Amino acid sequence: MGALDYLSNFCTVTSTRSKRKPMQTVEIKVKMDCDGCERRVKNAVTSMKGVKTVEVNRKQSRVVVSGYVDPNKVLRRVKSTGKVAEFWPYIPQHLVYYPYVSGAYDKRAPAGYVRNVVQAYPASNAPEDNIVSLFSDDNVNACSIM
């Protein structure tokens, strides 16, 4: 079998197929007023190649598309229906340290969601951090023995 393996290396045919896109979920915010808007957006996205599932939630103005798709192409397809669309800008409220800080809180956000913005994290209460800062030059209450 060694000779056959050696000769098969010379006879291999390389495939020109493109690499398959990874499975991903794309969330888009789309303003929809009626059943017709909802149906138009759903049909436009469902007809795309690689789409596995489409979930439309008109109350939240949210479209969730799962499949082997490019997020930018999905957004372009939704915009081609004439609707104003953007990537889903919200995250669940329980994942944010300060949900009511300016910029994060949005009155138009669905219940339980806030805008995804960069925030300061609360000070650590770990005992190791407190001991390390005990002898720090930046700490005004630090030990003066050093």
C-alpha positions in Angstrom: 0.0 0.0 0.0 3.0 2.3 0.4 3.5 2.7 -3.4 -0.2 3.4 -3.9 -0.2 6.1 -1.3 3.0 7.6 -2.8 1.4 7.7 -6.3 -1.9 9.0 -5.1 -0.1 12.2 -3.9 0.7 13.0 -7.5 -2.9 12.4 -8.7 -4.8 14.4 -6.2 -7.4 16.9 -7.5 -7.7 20.1 -5.6 -11.1 21.4 -5.0 -11.9 25.0 -5.9 -14.9 25.2 -3.6 -14.9 28.1 -1.3 -14.8 27.6 2.4 -18.2 27.3 4.1 -19.3 30.2 6.2 -19.6 29.4 10.0 -23.1 29.0 11.5 -24.1 32.2 13.2 -27.0 34.1 14.6 -27.6 37.7 13.3 -29.9 40.0 15.3 -31.3 43.0 13.6 -33.5 45.9 14.8 -36.2 46.7 12.2 -39.1 49.1 12.6 -42.2 47.1 11.6 -45.7 48.5 11.9 -48.0 45.8 10.4 -48.3 42.2 9.3 -47.4 43.2 5.8 -44.1 44.7 6.9 -43.3 41.6 9.0 -44.1 39.3 6.1 -42.0 41.3 3.6 -39.0 41.3 5.9 -39.4 37.6 6.6 -39.7 36.6 3.0 -36.7 38.7 1.9 -34.5 37.1 4.5 -35.8 33.5 4.1 -35.0 33.5 0.4 -31.3 34.1 1.1 -28.9 31.2 0.5 -27.7 29.6 3.8 -30.6 30.8 6.0 -31.9 28.1 8.4 -34.3 29.9 10.6 -35.9 33.4 10.7 -37.7 34.7 13.8 -39.6 38.0 13.6 -40.8 39.7 16.7 -42.8 42.8 15.8 -43.4 43.9 19.4 -39.6 44.2 20.0 -38.8 45.3 16.4 -36.4 42.4 16.2 -35.4 39.9 13.5 -33.2 36.9 14.4 -31.6 35.0 11.5 -29.7 31.8 12.0 -27.7 30.0 9.3 -24.5 30.1 7.3 -24.8 33.7 6.3 -22.8 37.0 6.3 -24.3 39.5 8.8 -23.7 42.4 6.5 -25.5 40.7 3.6 -28.5 40.0 5.9 -28.6 43.7 6.9 -28.4 44.8 3.3 -31.3 42.4 2.4 -33.5 43.8 5.2 -32.7 47.4 4.1 -33.6 46.5 0.5 -37.2 46.1 1.7 -37.4 49.8 2.4 -37.2 49.5 6.2 -34.9 51.3 8.5 -32.6 48.6 10.0 -29.5 48.3 12.1 -27.7 45.5 14.1 -29.4 44.8 17.4 -27.9 47.4 19.8 -29.3 46.0 23.1 -28.1 43.4 25.6 -30.0 42.0 28.6 -30.1 44.3 31.6 -28.8 41.8 34.0 -25.4 41.6 32.2 -24.6 45.3 32.8 -23.2 46.7 36.0 -24.8 50.1 35.8 -28.0 49.9 33.6 -29.2 53.4 34.3 -26.0 55.3 33.4 -26.4 57.8 30.6 -25.9 56.2 27.3 -26.9 52.7 28.4 -30.5 53.4 29.5 -32.8 53.8 26.5 -36.5 54.5 26.8 -37.2 52.9 23.4 -35.4 49.6 24.3 -37.6 46.6 24.9 -38.3 45.6 28.5 -35.3 44.1 30.2 -32.8 45.4 27.7 -30.3 48.3 27.7 -27.9 49.7 25.1 -24.5 47.9 24.7 -22.0 50.6 25.8 -18.6 50.4 27.4 -18.9 51.0 31.1 -16.6 51.3 34.1 -16.5 48.1 36.2 -17.1 48.3 40.0 -14.2 48.2 42.3 -13.1 44.7 43.2 -13.7 43.6 46.8 -11.3 40.6 46.6 -9.0 40.5 49.7 -5.9 40.1 47.5 -6.6 43.5 45.9 -7.0 45.2 49.2 -3.7 43.8 50.6 -1.8 44.9 47.5 -3.1 48.4 47.7 -2.2 48.6 51.4 1.5 49.4 50.5 0.8 51.4 47.4 2.2 54.9 46.8 -1.1 55.9 45.3 -3.1 55.1 48.4 -3.1 58.1 50.8 -4.1 55.8 53.7 -1.2 53.4 53.1 1.3 52.3 55.7 4.0 54.9 56.1 6.6 52.4 57.5 7.9 51.8 54.1 
